[in-house]
Amino acid sequence: MNIRYVIRQGKRIEVETIETGTTPERRQERFVRVPERWLKKLSGMSLSTRWLAVVLLWKAFQNYGCVFSCPNLENFGISRRQKRRGLAELERAGMILVHRARRKSPRVKIALGVDQN
């Protein structure tokens, strides 16, 4: 046991730390939440576009919902051609906003606003 002191409301209090030998468990798996509205729209799209949408949602979560760049996604199994085609398809469906600049990675913003449909 380890004894130390803390001061609370001007009084010195003795505190002992008890070693339990356990550590808190952390979730090792990462997950993505997909809006229901997206599921309906994605059902009519190609498989690579669906996978791109999931990857984009995960990257948006990592960037706290802000605009993020979308560089090489080959480590997720998405080629440059699939990315270009999928971004265009998702943009036409109104699910994302894309800013393209010459010789730069596209910058993506997830559009989770209210849908008119």
ZAKERO-365062 format. One line per 3 residues: number of its first residue (from 1); their letters; for each residue x, y, z of N, C-alpha, C. Coordinates in Angstrom, 2 decimals. Layout:
N
NUM	a	X Y Z X Y Z X Y Z  ...
//
This chain:
117
1	mni	0.84 -1.19 0.00 0.00 0.00 0.00 0.88 1.24 0.00  0.41 2.21 -0.71 1.13 3.46 -0.84 0.32 4.55 -0.14  0.92 5.24 0.81 0.21 6.29 1.55 0.72 7.65 1.09
4	ryv	-0.23 8.53 0.82 0.10 9.91 0.47 -0.95 10.82 1.08  -0.74 12.11 0.96 -1.63 13.07 1.58 -2.18 14.04 0.53  -3.43 14.42 0.68 -4.06 15.44 -0.14 -4.67 16.48 0.79
7	irq	-4.86 17.65 0.28 -5.47 18.72 1.08 -6.81 19.07 0.46  -7.86 18.94 1.24 -9.22 19.27 0.81 -9.84 20.19 1.85  -10.33 21.33 1.40 -10.98 22.32 2.26 -10.09 22.69 3.43
10	gkr	-8.79 22.81 3.16 -7.84 23.26 4.16 -7.40 22.20 5.15  -7.84 20.97 4.98 -7.46 19.90 5.89 -6.59 18.87 5.15  -5.61 18.34 5.87 -4.72 17.33 5.32 -5.34 15.95 5.55
13	iev	-5.53 15.21 4.45 -6.19 13.91 4.54 -5.22 12.84 4.06  -5.11 11.77 4.84 -4.26 10.65 4.47 -5.02 9.74 3.50  -4.36 9.41 2.37 -4.97 8.58 1.34 -4.04 7.41 1.07
16	eti	-4.59 6.21 1.08 -3.76 5.06 0.73 -4.26 4.46 -0.57  -3.33 4.14 -1.44 -3.64 3.56 -2.73 -3.59 2.05 -2.62  -4.65 1.40 -3.04 -4.73 -0.05 -2.98 -4.46 -0.60 -4.37
19	etg	-3.48 -1.48 -4.48 -3.16 -2.13 -5.75 -4.07 -3.33 -5.95  -4.88 -3.30 -6.99 -5.81 -4.41 -7.24 -5.25 -5.38 -8.26  -4.23 -4.96 -9.01 -3.64 -5.85 -10.00 -4.41 -5.91 -11.30
22	ttp	-5.49 -5.17 -11.45 -6.24 -5.15 -12.70 -6.08 -3.81 -13.38  -6.20 -3.82 -14.68 -6.17 -2.57 -15.43 -7.50 -2.42 -16.16  -7.93 -1.19 -16.38 -9.20 -1.01 -17.09 -9.07 -1.51 -18.52
25	err	-10.12 -2.17 -19.02 -10.11 -2.69 -20.37 -10.49 -1.60 -21.35  -9.75 -1.56 -22.45 -10.04 -0.61 -23.51 -10.56 -1.36 -24.72  -11.49 -0.75 -25.38 -12.04 -1.36 -26.60 -10.99 -1.32 -27.69
28	qer	-10.66 -2.46 -28.24 -9.65 -2.54 -29.29 -10.24 -2.32 -30.67  -11.51 -2.62 -30.84 -12.15 -2.50 -32.14 -12.60 -1.06 -32.39  -12.50 -0.65 -33.63 -13.02 0.64 -34.03 -14.28 0.39 -34.83
31	fvr	-15.22 1.32 -34.80 -16.48 1.12 -35.48 -16.93 2.41 -36.14  -17.87 2.29 -37.05 -18.42 3.43 -37.78 -19.93 3.39 -37.66  -20.53 4.53 -37.38 -21.98 4.63 -37.35 -22.43 5.20 -38.69
34	vpe	-23.38 4.55 -39.31 -23.88 4.98 -40.62 -25.31 5.49 -40.43  -25.59 6.72 -40.86 -26.95 7.25 -40.74 -27.94 6.42 -41.57  -29.14 6.24 -41.07 -30.15 5.45 -41.75 -30.47 6.02 -43.13
37	rwl	-30.47 7.33 -43.23 -30.75 7.99 -44.51 -29.70 7.58 -45.56  -28.46 7.38 -45.10 -27.39 6.96 -46.01 -27.61 5.53 -46.48  -28.13 4.66 -45.62 -28.32 3.26 -45.99 -29.24 3.13 -47.19
40	kkl	-30.30 3.92 -47.21 -31.24 3.88 -48.33 -30.58 4.33 -49.62  -29.79 5.41 -49.53 -29.13 5.92 -50.73 -28.01 4.98 -51.20  -27.28 4.39 -50.27 -26.16 3.51 -50.62 -26.62 2.18 -51.22
43	sgm	-27.86 1.80 -50.96 -28.32 0.49 -51.44 -28.29 0.39 -52.97  -28.41 1.50 -53.66 -28.40 1.48 -55.12 -27.04 1.77 -55.73  -26.01 1.89 -54.91 -24.67 2.24 -55.42 -23.78 1.00 -55.48
46	sls	-22.65 1.15 -56.15 -21.71 0.04 -56.30 -21.08 -0.30 -54.94  -20.53 -1.51 -54.87 -19.92 -1.98 -53.63 -18.72 -1.12 -53.22  -17.91 -0.72 -54.20 -16.74 0.11 -53.87 -17.17 1.48 -53.36
49	trw	-18.28 2.03 -53.87 -18.77 3.31 -53.39 -19.30 3.18 -51.96  -19.95 2.06 -51.67 -20.42 1.83 -50.29 -19.25 1.77 -49.32  -18.21 1.04 -49.71 -17.04 0.93 -48.84 -16.37 2.29 -48.68
52	lav	-16.30 3.08 -49.75 -15.74 4.42 -49.68 -16.53 5.28 -48.71  -17.86 5.17 -48.74 -18.71 5.94 -47.83 -18.41 5.60 -46.37  -18.20 4.32 -46.08 -17.88 3.90 -44.71 -16.53 4.47 -44.29
55	vll	-15.55 4.41 -45.18 -14.22 4.95 -44.88 -14.29 6.45 -44.66  -15.07 7.15 -45.47 -15.21 8.60 -45.32 -15.89 8.95 -43.99  -16.89 8.19 -43.59 -17.54 8.44 -42.30 -16.54 8.24 -41.16
58	wka	-15.71 7.21 -41.26 -14.72 6.96 -40.22 -13.69 8.08 -40.16  -13.23 8.56 -41.34 -12.27 9.66 -41.37 -12.90 10.95 -40.86  -14.18 11.16 -41.13 -14.87 12.35 -40.62 -14.94 12.30 -39.09
61	fqn	-15.19 11.11 -38.54 -15.22 10.96 -37.09 -13.85 11.28 -36.50  -12.78 10.82 -37.15 -11.43 11.09 -36.67 -11.13 12.59 -36.70  -11.72 13.32 -37.63 -11.47 14.76 -37.78 -12.58 15.60 -37.15
64	ygc	-13.35 15.01 -36.25 -14.40 15.71 -35.50 -15.44 16.37 -36.40  -15.73 15.76 -37.54 -16.76 16.26 -38.44 -16.34 17.44 -39.29  -15.08 17.85 -39.20 -14.60 18.98 -40.00 -14.19 18.50 -41.39
67	vfs	-13.87 19.45 -42.25 -13.38 19.13 -43.59 -12.04 18.40 -43.44  -11.84 17.35 -44.23 -10.60 16.59 -44.18 -10.15 16.26 -45.59  -8.85 16.06 -45.75 -8.34 15.68 -47.06 -8.49 14.18 -47.24
70	cpn	-8.62 13.78 -48.47 -8.85 12.38 -48.80 -7.73 11.90 -49.72  -6.54 11.64 -49.16 -5.43 11.19 -49.99 -5.58 9.72 -50.35  -4.50 9.06 -50.59 -4.45 7.66 -50.98 -5.24 6.78 -50.01
73	len	-6.19 6.01 -50.54 -7.00 5.11 -49.71 -6.74 3.65 -50.06  -5.58 3.37 -50.66 -5.29 2.01 -51.08 -5.10 1.07 -49.90  -4.72 1.58 -48.74 -4.61 0.70 -47.56 -5.99 0.26 -47.07
76	fgi	-7.07 0.87 -47.57 -8.44 0.44 -47.28 -9.01 -0.37 -48.44  -8.21 -0.63 -49.48 -8.66 -1.41 -50.63 -9.40 -0.59 -51.67  -9.18 0.72 -51.69 -9.86 1.61 -52.64 -8.80 2.22 -53.55
79	srr	-8.89 1.93 -54.84 -7.92 2.47 -55.80 -8.23 3.94 -56.10  -7.31 4.58 -56.80 -7.51 6.00 -57.17 -8.74 6.15 -58.05  -8.92 5.23 -59.01 -10.07 5.31 -59.91 -11.38 5.09 -59.16
82	qkr	-11.41 4.12 -58.25 -12.62 3.88 -57.45 -12.92 5.08 -56.56  -11.88 5.70 -56.01 -12.08 6.88 -55.17 -12.68 8.02 -55.98  -12.11 8.27 -57.14 -12.61 9.37 -57.98 -14.06 9.14 -58.40
85	rgl	-14.36 7.92 -58.83 -15.72 7.58 -59.25 -16.70 7.62 -58.07  -16.27 7.08 -56.93 -17.12 7.04 -55.74 -17.40 8.43 -55.17  -16.37 9.29 -55.13 -16.59 10.65 -54.64 -17.60 11.38 -55.51
88	ael	-17.50 11.21 -56.82 -18.45 11.86 -57.72 -19.86 11.33 -57.49  -19.99 10.02 -57.29 -21.31 9.42 -57.08 -21.92 9.87 -55.75  -21.11 9.91 -54.70 -21.61 10.36 -53.39 -21.95 11.84 -53.41
91	era	-21.18 12.61 -54.17 -21.46 14.04 -54.28 -22.76 14.29 -55.03  -23.00 13.54 -56.10 -24.26 13.68 -56.86 -25.46 13.32 -55.98  -25.28 12.36 -55.09 -26.37 11.94 -54.19 -26.57 12.93 -53.05
94	gmi	-25.69 13.93 -52.91 -25.84 14.93 -51.86 -25.38 14.46 -50.50  -24.56 13.42 -50.46 -24.11 12.87 -49.19 -22.82 13.52 -48.70  -22.02 14.06 -49.62 -20.77 14.72 -49.26 -20.61 15.97 -50.09
97	lvh	-19.72 16.83 -49.65 -19.31 18.01 -50.40 -17.82 17.84 -50.67  -17.40 18.05 -51.90 -16.00 17.83 -52.28 -15.43 19.11 -52.87  -14.25 19.49 -52.41 -13.52 20.61 -53.00 -12.28 20.03 -53.67
100	rar	-12.22 20.18 -54.98 -11.10 19.65 -55.73 -10.18 20.78 -56.17  -8.87 20.57 -56.03 -7.88 21.53 -56.49 -6.87 20.77 -57.35  -6.34 21.45 -58.32 -5.40 20.82 -59.24 -4.17 20.32 -58.48
103	rks	-3.82 19.04 -58.70 -2.65 18.40 -58.12 -2.67 18.34 -56.59  -3.87 18.36 -56.01 -4.03 18.23 -54.55 -5.05 17.14 -54.26  -4.99 16.59 -53.07 -6.00 15.61 -52.65 -7.34 16.32 -52.47
106	prv	-8.43 15.66 -52.84 -9.74 16.30 -52.65 -10.02 16.50 -51.16  -10.68 17.60 -50.83 -11.08 17.88 -49.46 -12.56 17.56 -49.35  -12.92 16.78 -48.33 -14.28 16.24 -48.22 -14.94 16.74 -46.95
109	kia	-16.22 17.02 -47.05 -17.07 17.38 -45.90 -18.30 16.49 -45.97  -18.60 15.81 -44.90 -19.78 14.95 -44.85 -21.01 15.83 -44.68  -22.02 15.63 -45.51 -23.25 16.40 -45.46 -24.31 15.61 -44.71
112	lgv	-24.45 15.86 -43.42 -25.41 15.14 -42.60 -26.62 16.00 -42.26  -26.85 17.05 -43.05 -27.97 17.94 -42.78 -29.31 17.29 -43.06  -30.37 18.07 -42.89 -31.73 17.57 -43.09 -31.94 17.34 -44.58
115	dqn	-32.50 16.20 -44.92 -32.74 15.82 -46.31 -34.16 16.21 -46.71  -34.34 16.66 -47.96 -35.67 17.05 -48.43 -36.49 15.84 -48.85  -35.87 14.68 -49.12 -36.60 13.50 -49.59 -37.38 12.85 -48.50
//
